[in-house]
Amino acid sequence: MSLSTLEQTILADVAAATDEAALEALRVSALGKKGSISERMKTLGAMSPEERKAAGAALNLLKDRVADALAARKAVLVEEALNRRLAAERVDVTLPPRAELKGTVHPVSQVWEEVVQIFGDLGFAVAEGPHIEDDFHNFDALNIPPEHPARQEHDTFFFNEKQDGSRMLLRTHTSPVQIRTMLAEKPPIRIIAPGRTFRCDSDMTHTPMFNQVEGLVIDDRTHLGNLKWVLHEFCKAFFEVDDVKMRFRASHFPFTEPSMEVDINCSWEGGQVKIGQGSSWLEILGSGMVHPNVIRAGGHDPDQVQGFAFGMGLDRICMLKYGIPDLRAFFEADLRWLRHYGFRAVNVPTLAGGLS
C-alpha cells in the first residue's frame, strides 16, 4: 500500500470514528509501537541514505497529519459528548419541586445574613460593587505597588488586554467597594462590603472563588479603640458567647497603617474548636487604620478625616462556627451535605431571636 493510500484510509477511519474509544483504537493502530505507520518507520534502516532521507521525511509528515486529524476529531467528539450530556441532564428549574425534596439555606448564606444583622445593629450599612474591576479600584487606590505579588497572574484572574494595554480582572477582595463608596459619599462613612472574591488558589481552606466581608469607617474622630470595640462586639455576637479574648498582632497590609491581625482565644479539646474558652489562639481577620494614601485616593483629605478597616472570610468563619472541615464542600452542591449543614428557610437570623 502506498503512503497516500495509507493516509487516505487512516483519515477516512478517523473521520468515521463515533466515540473516543474508537478514536483511541485508531491512534494505536496507526501510531502505536506496532501501528501501520510505525511499522513503515522500521523499514528505514534497510534503505540507502538518499532513500532513507526522502522516505523518513514523508513518514514524519504523514505522522503529523494523522496526529492533527486525531486531535481535531477528538475535540469534535468531546464537544458532541458534552452537548449530549447537557441535553440529557437538563433540568427545568421553573417546575414545582418534588414532594420529597426539602430545600435548605446554604451555611454561607446563613452566615452572610448573620453578619449583616450584627453590623446593622452596630450602625453599618451594606455596600456592594462589581465583580469585574480595573487596576485602579482593585490595586492602585489601595496603595498596592506595581511589583506586589498580588498583581501577578499566579494570584489574580486577569482578562485579555484591551487595545490600550489595560486589563480588567476579577476582584481579589471587596476592598474596591470601599474606594467606590469613599468616592461617592462624604464622611461619616460606616459600611460593610460582603461579596464574592476570586483568587488563583485551591485546597482544603482556599477556593478560586470565596466570600468575604470587609468593613470601613471614615470620619474625623474614629480611632484604634473604636476598631477594637467593634470587632470585640462582633465576635461575641457572631460566636454567641458572653465574652471572648482578642489579641491584636502587628502585621503589614498596603492599605492600612498600622496594620493588625486579630486572634481570638479558643479551645481544641475533644477535637472540636470552642470559641471564647481555653488558652489557644486562632487568627480570624486582618484590620488596621486606613492608610492616608487610600483616604487620598478615595477623594478625601487624610489631614481632615481618618478611619479603620477590617476584612474576614465569610466561608472561614462559617467553618469555625459550624464545624465544617473542608471549604471545597461548600461549592459541590451535594444534597446530603446541604441537608446536614443547611438551615431552615424560615430560620431568619436576628439578634433578638437568635442568630443560629
C-alpha positions, 0 to 999 in steps of 0.5 A: 500500500502506498503512503497516500493510500495509507493516509487516505484510509487512516483519515477516512477511519478517523473521520468515521470514528463515533466515540473516543474509544474508537478514536483511541483504537485508531491512534494505536493502530496507526501510531502505536509501537506496532501501528501501520505507520510505525511499522513503515518507520522500521523499514528505514534502516534497510534503505540507502541514505538518499532513500532513507532521507526522502522516505523518513521525511514523508513518514514524519509528515504523514505522522503529523497529519494523522496526529492533527486529524486525531486531535481535531476529531477528538475535540469534535467528539468531546464537544458532541459528548458534552452537548449530549450530556447537557441535553440529557441532564437538563433540568427545568428549574421553573417546575414545582419541586418534588414532594420529597425534596426539602430545600435548605439555606446554604451555611454561607448564606446563613452566615452572610445574613448573620453578619449583616444583622450584627453590623446593622445593629452596630450602625453599618450599612451594606455596600456592594460593587462589581465583580469585574474591576480595573487596576485602579479600584482593585490595586492602585487606590489601595496603595498596592505597588506595581511589583506586589505579588498580588498583581501577578497572574499566579494570584489574580484572574486577569482578562485579555488586554484591551487595545490600550494595554489595560486589563480588567480582572476579577476582584481579589477582595471587596476592598474596591467597594470601599474606594467606590463608596469613599468616592461617592459619599462624604464622611461619616462613612460606616459600611460593610462590603460582603461579596464574592472574591476570586483568587488563583488558589485551591485546597482544603481552606482556599477556593478560586472563588470565596466570600468575604466581608470587609468593613470601613469607617471614615470620619474625623474622630474614629480611632484604634479603640473604636476598631477594637470595640467593634470587632470585640462586639462582633465576635461575641455576637457572631460566636454567641458567647458572653465574652471572648479574648482578642489579641491584636498582632502587628502585621503589614497590609498596603492599605492600612497603617498600622496594620493588625491581625486579630486572634481570638482565644479558643479551645481544641479539646475533644477535637472540636474548636470552642470559641471564647474558652481555653488558652489557644489562639486562632487568627480570624481577620486582618484590620488596621487604620486606613492608610492616608494614601487610600483616604487620598485616593478615595477623594478625601483629605487624610489631614481632615478625616481618618478611619479603620478597616477590617476584612474576614472570610465569610466561608472561614468563619462559617467553618469555625462556627459550624464545624465544617472541615473542608471549604471545597464542600461548600461549592459541590452542591451535594444534597446530603451535605446541604441537608446536614449543614443547611438551615431552615428557610424560615430560620431568619437570623436576628439578634433578638431571636437568635442568630443560629 
